Amino acid sequence: MTVFNFSAGPAVLPEPVLLKAQSELLNYRGSFQSVLELSHRSALFEGILDDATSLVRELLNVPDDYEILFLQGGATLQFSMLPMNLAQTKRVDFIDTGGWSQKAIADAAPYASTRIIASSQEDQYRSIPTGPFSSDADYLHVTWNNTLEGTTFREVPQVGVPLVADFSSSILSEPIDVSQFDVIYAGAQKNLGAAGMTLVIMKKNLLRRTPDALGSYLRYDIHAKHHSLYNTPPTYSIYLTKLVLEWMKEEGGLSAITARNRAQAAALYDALDRSTLFSNHVVHENRSLMNIPFSTGDETLDQAFLTYAERHGLVNLKGHRSVGGMRASLYNAMPDAGVEALITVLHTFEQGER
Ligand SMILES: *Cc1c(COP(=O)(O)O)cnc(C)c1O
């Protein structure tokens, strides 16, 4: 049976990437060593790191005055590292768009005074606040794509302070103008590869802000100086990200991936909007392409649907516990056939099949 994995993360990986990793597992490029066994100081691993870095730069069009770092600790460590390094006057502003924003706010609080300049809480996080926004803090933090609530920003907030954005669940799903941001970060396990690595893209002028009294691993300037090789980086996760980025290029690059993502999301939203049983409550202009929550409005029926979908090979559709219902995560690696199968199952369930 074909199984389609709709998990929010760790998530589906492209099959060609897994096959390539398998074929190289025991003997990476004639070295008779596995990537898992390579020294991070070896020429072979440095080649992997260089490829991953230049592929990120190429696919996302990252300007030269930005550093590209591969760190550990997940997106969650960034919630602390950002204020530790960048909050010079100990003031950080946030736009609160849901559960992940809340976590970022809570983790900044020990290092800076935090302020919410806009929130969509009154709207049960079904939308994204609209500007104009104003901030005079050390930086403004936004959660670009809200993995739990299924919302996404469509316009880059314009403020006179550095803009920091959590792109964990939407990195490389659509083109963005990197020059409008000062920091972009994303855990790898959603759109970039395997758990264990976090991509950080940071404008170089921010590296000067790091205060002296900070442990070495926590300093962006040290990671930048050592090109992500200050200590042992997550070597295998970086390798998998390199394979995912190579796969993206082979698929036609970001424009081809974007077109597929938009078509898949449009098809699923259309099916949900036409359904008399299932619905998605996010305002149309802020609907995420990557994470699509939906429900019948009845917990028992939702559970029956989850069981039914699983019997048809559609797994990990359960919604986050804070939102309930179902959630389909359609990351870059989700094949069209997975979305088609989900739409079919929505329909047959609605017709009464169990
Ligand atoms: C998954 C996720 C995180 C947390 O990532 P970890 O790698 O588990 O720390 C943070 N922000 C967003 C938007 C996410 O989707």
The ligand as an SDF file (V2000), in Angstrom:
LIG
                    3D

 15 15  0  0  0  0  0  0  0  0999 V2000
    8.2670   23.3020   14.2740 C   0  0  0  0  0  0  0  0  0  0  0  0
    8.3560   24.7460   14.5440 C   0  0  0  0  0  0  0  0  0  0  0  0
    9.2030   25.2650   15.5410 C   0  0  0  0  0  0  0  0  0  0  0  0
   10.0040   24.4020   16.4940 C   0  0  0  0  0  0  0  0  0  0  0  0
   11.0020   23.7290   15.8610 O   0  0  0  0  0  0  0  0  0  0  0  0
   12.0020   22.7790   16.6900 P   0  0  0  0  0  0  0  0  0  0  0  0
   12.9660   22.4090   15.6100 O   0  0  0  0  0  0  0  0  0  0  0  0
   11.2070   21.6290   17.2050 O   0  0  0  0  0  0  0  0  0  0  0  0
   12.6150   23.5730   17.7480 O   0  0  0  0  0  0  0  0  0  0  0  0
    9.2680   26.6370   15.6860 C   0  0  0  0  0  0  0  0  0  0  0  0
    8.5610   27.4540   14.9080 N   0  0  0  0  0  0  0  0  0  0  0  0
    7.7270   26.9870   13.9450 C   0  0  0  0  0  0  0  0  0  0  0  0
    6.9560   27.9470   13.0960 C   0  0  0  0  0  0  0  0  0  0  0  0
    7.6000   25.6220   13.7440 C   0  0  0  0  0  0  0  0  0  0  0  0
    6.7810   25.1590   12.7850 O   0  0  0  0  0  0  0  0  0  0  0  0
  1  2  1  0
  2  3  1  0
  2 14  2  0
  3  4  1  0
  3 10  2  0
  4  5  1  0
  5  6  1  0
  6  7  2  0
  6  8  1  0
  6  9  1  0
 10 11  1  0
 11 12  2  0
 12 13  1  0
 12 14  1  0
 14 15  1  0
M  END
$$$$
